[in-house]
C-alpha cells in the first residue's frame, strides 16, 4: 500500500439510493490527468500522466475533452447519440441518466 493523496477531507452522507454508495467530486478528479469512467462495469479508474497512453491503447479508449460550466465548476462535454451531438453534464452523484425532451426528440429524429 502507498499513500495516494493526503490532506483530503470526507463527509458521511445519507445516500438515498443503494446503488450509489458515494460521490466523487470534481476537485478530486481534477487531481488526475485522465479519469476513466466505465459505466458498464460501475468502475472509475484514475490514470497518471505516464500510464494513460498505454491504458488508452490497450483498451481502445479515447480522450474526451470536458469544459468547466460557468461558475458552477461542473463538467460539461459534447455527447454523441446516434448522429446527434448534444451538450451533456457529467454529474458523478446522479444515480440515473436522463435526457430532456429536446435531446430525446433530436435523438429520435436521427434514428
Secondary structure in CASP SS format (residue, H / E / C, confidence):
PFRMAT SS
TARGET T0000
AUTHOR 0000-0000-0000
METHOD secondary structure of the structure
MODEL  1
X C 1.00
X C 1.00
X C 1.00
X C 1.00
X C 1.00
X C 1.00
X C 1.00
X C 1.00
X C 1.00
X C 1.00
X C 1.00
X C 1.00
X C 1.00
X C 1.00
X C 1.00
X C 1.00
X C 1.00
X C 1.00
X C 1.00
X C 1.00
X C 1.00
X C 1.00
X C 1.00
X C 1.00
X C 1.00
X H 1.00
X H 1.00
X H 1.00
X H 1.00
X C 1.00
X C 1.00
X C 1.00
X C 1.00
X E 1.00
X E 1.00
X E 1.00
X E 1.00
X E 1.00
X H 1.00
X H 1.00
X H 1.00
X C 1.00
X E 1.00
X E 1.00
X E 1.00
X E 1.00
X E 1.00
X C 1.00
X C 1.00
X C 1.00
X C 1.00
X H 1.00
X H 1.00
X H 1.00
X H 1.00
X H 1.00
X H 1.00
X H 1.00
X H 1.00
X C 1.00
X C 1.00
X C 1.00
X C 1.00
X C 1.00
X C 1.00
X C 1.00
X E 1.00
X E 1.00
X E 1.00
X H 1.00
X H 1.00
X H 1.00
X C 1.00
X E 1.00
X E 1.00
X E 1.00
X E 1.00
X E 1.00
X E 1.00
X E 1.00
X E 1.00
X C 1.00
X C 1.00
X E 1.00
X E 1.00
X E 1.00
X E 1.00
X E 1.00
X E 1.00
X E 1.00
X C 1.00
X C 1.00
X C 1.00
X C 1.00
X C 1.00
X C 1.00
X C 1.00
X C 1.00
X C 1.00
X C 1.00
X H 1.00
X H 1.00
X H 1.00
X H 1.00
X H 1.00
X H 1.00
X H 1.00
X H 1.00
X H 1.00
X H 1.00
X C 1.00
END
